Amino acid sequence: MRKRILLLEDEQAIADTLLYALRSEGFDVRHLRLASEALDAFREQPPDLAILDVGVPDGSGFDVCRAIRKTSETPIVFLTARHEEIDRVLGLELGADDYVVKPFSPREVCARVRAILRRSAPLPQAAAPTASTPGPLLQLDEAAQRIRCGDDWLALTRYEFQLLATLLRRPERIFSRVELMDLVWGDALDTSDRTVDAHVKLLRAKLRARGVQGELIQTHRNMGYSIRVAD
C-alpha cells in the first residue's frame, strides 16, 4: 500500500518539484496551499507523514504542527526559507521529526521521508535487532538505524537516532556537547550546544512516554552527557 503524504506549500514551483519527486518514489501526495486546508485534510484522512512549509498565507506550519500534535504522532517534516537556529529548535520542540531549509534537493527530501517512515513503522513480530545495547531497556539495530524500547521501535528523528545511538555505543562514557555536535551534527555547521540540549530533552520525554524510569540519559554538569546501563 502506498504511503500517503500531506504537503503544505504555497509556492507552486517548489510544490511541483516535490510532487514530482515524491510521486516518482511511489508516494501518494496531497498538496495544499493554506494551513486551514491542511488541517481539514489531515482530519479527513490522516496521512502517514506531513511536510509543512513554515510560512503560508493564512498562518504558520508551526501552528499546524501544534494542532496535529494534540491528537497525533504522525511524522512531520518542516520546509522553510529560515535558517536561524531558534526556528529549528522551536520546530523540534513542537514535535517535528526533521527540518529542511530551502533551497534543498528533492532527492534529499525523499530520502529523509523514507528514513522517517522506516523508523516509525510498526515492529514486525519476527524482527530482531542485530546488535544489543547494555541492559534490557534499549536495543540498537545498526543496519536498519532503529532503536527498540521494550516491544516497540522508538519513533526518532534523524538526529535523535544519531544522538541516542552515539551514547548507546559507549555506555557510561561522558560526551561533551562539542563532541556530540561533531559526531551527530557534523553536516550542520550552524549548530550550537542549545541544539544538543533540546534533543536530549526530546529523547528523555520519548523514553518516559515508553515507561523508562529515571533519567537514562545523564547530565554531567560542565561536562556533557552519558547514558547509564539499565538496572
N, C-alpha and C positions, 0 to 999 in steps of 0.2 A: 504493500500500500504506500502510495506516495505521501511524503511528509508535506504538511500544509504550512506555508509561511505567510505571515501578515506583514506587509511592507508599508510603513508610513513615511512618505517622502513627497514633498511638494514641488521639487524641481524635476520637471519631466525628463530632461536629458539624463539626469542621474538615475531616475527611476527606470527608464528604458534600458540603460546599461545593466542594472542589477536584475531586472526582469529577464532579460535575455540570458544572463549568466546563470541565474538560479534555475530557470526553466530548462536550460540546456543540461543542468545537472540532475534533472528529474524531479525537481520540487514543484509543488502546486502553489503558486504565489497569487495572493490577492493584494492589489495595490490600492491604497487610499491616500488622499492628499490632506485631509483635515483630522485633527485629534479626535473630534466628536465622531467622525465617521469610523475611525479606527476602533474606538471603544464600542460603538454599536456593533461593528463586525466581530469584535472579539466576543461579545456577549452572545451574539447569534450563533457563531461557530468558532469555539476556541481553537487557535492554531497550535501546531507543535512548537513553533518558535515565532517571535515577533522581532522585526527590525524597525527601530524607531528613530526618525530624524529628530534631533533635539529642537530645532527651530521650525515651527509650522505656523501658518497664518492665524489659526484660532487658539493657539496655546503653546504647549511645550511637550516634547516627548517625555520629559521628566514627570509631568502631570499624568500622562497616560500610564507610565510605569507605576506611579503611586497607586493609581486606580486598579491596575491589574494585580499588583502585589497584595491588595486587600483580600483577594479571593483565590489567587492562582500562583503557582510556582513555575508557570510557563517560562522557558528560557527567553531572555531579552538581550538584544544587541543594539547599542546606540550608534547612530551615524551623526556626525556633527562637523561643522567647519571650525568649531572652537578647539583650541589645543591647550588651554590653561589647565593645570593640574587640578585646581579646585573643581572644575566641571567633571573631570574623570572620577575624582574621589566621590563627588556627590552622586554621580550615576551609579557607581559601585555600591555606595551605602544605601541607595534606594532599592538595590537588589538586581542590578543588571549583571549579565553574565560576561559581557565583553563590550569594548568601546573602540570604534573605528573612526579615525579622523580623516576628513576629506582633505586633499584628494586621496583616493585609495584604489587598490587593484580589485576589480570584481572577482578575480580568481582567489585572492586572499580572503575576501568576504565569504565566498563559497566554502573555502577550506575551514574557516572558523566556524561556520554554520554546521558543517558536517561533524567537526570535532565536538561541538557543544551537544549536538543531538546524540552523538555516540556516548558521551559521558552521562547524559541524562536518561538514557534508555533503561528500561527495567532490567533487572538482573536475571538472565536465563537460569532456569533451575539447575541445569547441568554445568553451569560455568564455575570455574575455579581459578583463583588468581595464580599467577606464575611465580610470584615472589611474596614472601610474608614479611611483615614488619614485626618488631618485638611486641609481645603481649597479644591478647585476644581481641582487642578493640578494632584496630585498623589493619587492613591488608592492602598492599600496594601491587597493582598489576602494571608492570613497566611497559609491557608490549602494547596493551590497549590504552595506556595512560588513564587509568581509573584507580580510585581508592575506595575500598569497601569498608563500611562501618556496620558491624553486625551482619545482617542478612541482605543489605541493600547497598548499591553504589551511592556514594555521595554525589550530589549534583554540584559540581565545581566549575568555576570559570577556568579559563586557560591559566591565568596567573595564580589563582587559588590552588589549582592542582600542582603547579610547579613549586610553589612555596611549601605546601604541605609535604610533597614528595621529597624536596630537599631536606627538610627537617627529619623525615622518617628514615632517610638513608643513613643518617648519622645520629641516632637517638642519644640524648643527653649531651650532645655536643652543642656548645653555645655559638650561634652565628651572629655576628654583628649586623646592624642594619646595612652597612656598606657592603658587606659580603653578600647579603641577601639581594641587594639591588643589583650587584654584579652577576650573581648566579641566576636570578629569576627575571630581572628586568634589563638584561644586557642590551636588548634591542629598543629600549625606551629611554632615550637619552635625557629626557627632562623629568625623570622620576626622582622623588625625594623620599626621605625617611617617613614622611607622613603617609605615603602610599603603602609602605610596608606595614605600618601600624593599622591602617584601615583594613588591609587584607587579613591581618591577624584577628582583628575584631570580628570580621565576617566569618572567618573559619571557626572561631570559638562559638559563635551563635549557631552555625550549622551543626557543630558537634553536640552542643547542648540540646538542639532540637532532636537529635538522634539518641538522646538518653545518656550521653557521655557525662560522667560525674566528675566534678572538679575541673581544674584547668590543665588539660593535657598539654597545651602549648604554654610553656613557662616564660614569664618575663624576668629578665635579669637586669636590674637597674644599672644604667650607664654601660651596659654590655651588649644586650641583644636578646635573642630568643633561642629556646631549645624545645625539644619535645621529650617528655618523660616516657619511660617504659610503663605500660599499663600495669596496674596492680592485678 
